[in-house]
Amino acid sequence: MDFILNMFKASAPPQPESFFSSDEFAYTFFIGTTIFVTVISTVALLKSNKEDVAMDPTADFAPFALIEKESLSHDTRRFTFALQTPTTKLGLPIGQHISLRFRDEDGKRHQRSYTPVTGDETCGKVSFVIKVYKAGVHPKFPDGGKMSQHLDSLSIGDTIEMKGPKGHLNYLGRGKFTVKLMRKPLETRKAKHFGMIAGGTGITPMLQVLHAIFRDSKDSSTTASLLFANQTEDDILVREELESLVKEFPGRFKLHYTLDRPPASGWKYSKGFVNKDMVQDHVLSKKASNDETQVLMCGPPPMIKFACIPALDSLGLDESKRFSF
């Protein structure tokens, strides 16, 4: 200690005796330098320990390159984009989504939000399952989907801008999650059973939550059931993935489908729009009360408004026990 003080004393500039003696100045200079070095080292350590994530809520849109495109059906694709580095995690809370944006040939910007089917468990990349709405197919939407058609036109190496996280639900684990509704305070909820109703591409946030429930080795009690509505059997997205969850967790996960136009023969599930009986039999659980249940919904607005909500109302499920993505 004396040696260090003498070193600082020798290197310190002369000071007026009215302020410091030589020993006092050397000691003060030593202490100040030590504190400064400690602070800088701590900041550097905290910065180096900060997890490398792709989605920063404080950052602007950033480009991400397409690295893989897979056709899942005649109109559905799995798009996979590279993150900043091979070790970068997505950084998206479970139950939230990402905004994608591009500028067309006329300079007009188009933006739409999607829920990825991969999360922090997959480093270096993010995947989306998206239905492509082609122009000239549906009379009500002659131009088709601007974003989905643009994504389908991308070649490997092309980029699209992304920004996130966005959304109002954050699944925390073991049946616990938070909900932030418009003009309302953050609310914490907990469920023993999650009933899910999905239509078409509305399956993606459900899949995200399902993976979070069943990947949690510390959670062996939370259950889930899914009623998945589509037009035809060919429209059922990620079917193999869903049915593998049923096989892996037979006592905890139930899966049921309903189709507008089912096959002429061999179809063992439901037919038609979502209704009260379907919700009672295939969404709610006989082992969990309404107070222990949360119903999650995602799909076309008419399905939610005219089918799901009336069914839940008639079954007496309080609005605080349901959430629509």
Secondary structure, 3 states (H helix, E strand, C coil): CHHHHHHHHHHCCCCCCCCCCHHHHHHHHHHHHHHHHHHHHHHHHHHHHCCCECCCCCCCCEEEEEEEEEECCCCEEEEEEECCCCCCECCCCCCCEEEEEEECCCCCEEEEEECCCCCCCCCCEEEEEEECCCCCCECCECCCCHHHHHHHHCCCCCEEEEEEEECCEEEEECCEEEECCCCCCCEEEECCEEEEEEEHHHHHHHHHHHHHHHHCCCCCCCEEEEEEEECCHHHCCCHHHHHHHHHHCCCCEEEEEEECCCCCCCCCCEECCCCHHHHHHHCCCCCCCHHHEEEEEECCHHHHHHHHHHHHHHCCCCHHHEEEC
